[in-house]
């Protein structure tokens, strides 16, 4: 359904056009490969992507929440030796409260560790998506077309 609408603002006794919305323009795509992914919480439009990366990018959109959760967990502050039991964790928290955090060393995971956890979550999501035979077949056909088009150039 095409929608074109002009928005007006009343100034004194007159109405002045202040903006225009055109669904044809808003939903059009420029030249290149684009990916549109619709998920329960929204929609993602990515422009000028490399077609070979479409499955990974789509998996990333689906896995965005899981990746964010993994990154938060992977970069959580922790003592230099991770407590192994709930009792040790309680003791650590008591020490932090009693002495203040500046009196003992803390360790944060590196950005590399966090990105490793995120990539693993992305791979897991891609494996779930590709476990569907129809998705797997479509992906293999897509990759074949990409390879054939590259060889032709």
C-alpha positions in Angstrom: 0.0 0.0 0.0 1.5 3.3 -1.0 1.1 6.3 1.3 1.9 9.9 0.6 1.0 12.4 3.2 1.8 16.0 3.9 2.0 17.3 7.4 1.0 20.9 8.2 1.4 23.3 11.1 -1.1 26.0 11.9 0.6 29.5 12.0 -2.0 32.1 12.7 -4.9 31.5 10.4 -2.8 29.6 7.8 -1.6 26.0 7.5 2.0 25.7 6.4 3.4 22.4 5.0 6.3 21.3 7.2 7.1 17.8 6.0 6.1 15.1 3.6 6.0 11.3 4.0 6.2 9.1 0.9 6.2 5.3 1.6 7.5 4.6 -1.9 10.6 6.6 -1.1 10.9 5.3 2.5 10.7 1.7 1.4 12.8 1.9 -1.7 16.2 0.3 -2.1 19.2 1.7 -3.8 21.5 -0.4 -6.0 23.3 -3.2 -4.2 22.7 -6.2 -2.1 20.4 -5.6 0.9 19.0 -7.7 3.8 15.7 -7.2 5.4 15.0 -9.2 8.5 11.7 -9.1 10.4 11.8 -10.4 14.0 9.1 -10.2 16.7 10.6 -7.1 18.3 11.2 -5.1 15.1 12.7 -5.0 11.7 16.3 -4.6 10.5 17.3 -3.2 7.1 20.9 -3.4 6.1 22.1 -1.9 2.9 25.1 -2.7 0.7 26.1 -5.9 2.3 28.3 -8.6 0.9 26.0 -11.4 -0.3 28.3 -14.1 1.1 27.8 -12.7 4.6 24.0 -12.6 4.4 23.4 -15.8 6.5 25.9 -14.6 9.2 24.4 -11.1 9.3 20.8 -12.5 9.5 21.9 -14.9 12.2 23.4 -11.9 14.0 20.1 -10.0 13.9 18.3 -13.0 15.3 21.0 -13.5 17.9 21.4 -9.9 18.9 19.8 -10.3 22.3 21.7 -13.5 23.0 25.0 -11.8 22.0 24.3 -8.8 24.2 23.6 -11.2 27.2 26.8 -13.1 26.5 28.9 -9.9 26.3 27.4 -8.6 29.5 28.2 -11.9 31.3 31.6 -12.2 29.6 32.7 -8.7 30.7 31.3 -8.9 34.2 33.7 -7.7 36.9 35.3 -10.6 38.8 38.1 -11.3 41.2 41.5 -12.3 39.7 40.7 -16.0 40.5 37.0 -16.7 39.9 35.3 -18.1 43.0 34.4 -21.7 42.6 31.6 -21.9 45.2 28.7 -19.7 46.4 30.5 -19.5 49.8 33.7 -18.1 48.1 31.6 -15.6 46.2 29.9 -14.4 49.4 33.3 -14.1 51.0 34.6 -12.1 48.0 31.6 -9.7 48.2 32.1 -9.3 52.0 35.8 -8.5 51.4 34.9 -5.9 48.8 32.4 -4.3 51.1 34.7 -4.3 54.1 38.0 -3.1 52.5 36.7 -1.3 49.4 37.5 -2.4 45.9 40.7 -0.3 45.7 42.4 -2.6 48.2 42.5 -5.7 46.1 43.0 -6.5 42.4 40.1 -7.0 40.1 40.2 -8.5 36.6 38.0 -7.6 33.6 37.9 -9.9 30.5 39.5 -8.5 27.4 37.6 -7.2 24.4 38.9 -10.2 22.6 37.3 -12.6 25.1 34.0 -10.8 24.9 34.1 -10.9 21.1 34.9 -14.6 21.2 31.8 -15.2 23.3 29.7 -13.1 20.9 31.0 -14.9 17.8 30.3 -18.3 19.5 26.7 -17.1 20.1 26.5 -16.0 16.5 27.7 -19.4 15.3 25.3 -21.2 17.5 22.4 -19.1 16.1 23.5 -19.8 12.5 23.7 -23.5 13.3 20.1 -23.4 14.7 18.9 -21.6 11.6 20.8 -24.0 9.2 19.4 -27.1 11.0 16.2 -26.6 9.0 16.6 -28.6 5.8 14.8 -25.9 3.7 17.0 -23.1 5.1 20.1 -25.3 4.6 19.2 -26.1 0.9 18.4 -22.4 0.3 21.7 -21.4 1.8 23.7 -23.9 -0.2 22.0 -22.7 -3.4 22.7 -19.1 -2.5 26.4 -19.9 -1.9 26.6 -21.8 -5.2 25.2 -18.7 -7.0 27.7 -16.4 -5.2 30.6 -18.6 -6.3 29.4 -18.9 -9.8 28.9 -15.2 -10.2 32.4 -14.5 -8.8 34.0 -16.9 -11.2 32.2 -15.3 -14.1 33.8 -11.9 -13.3 
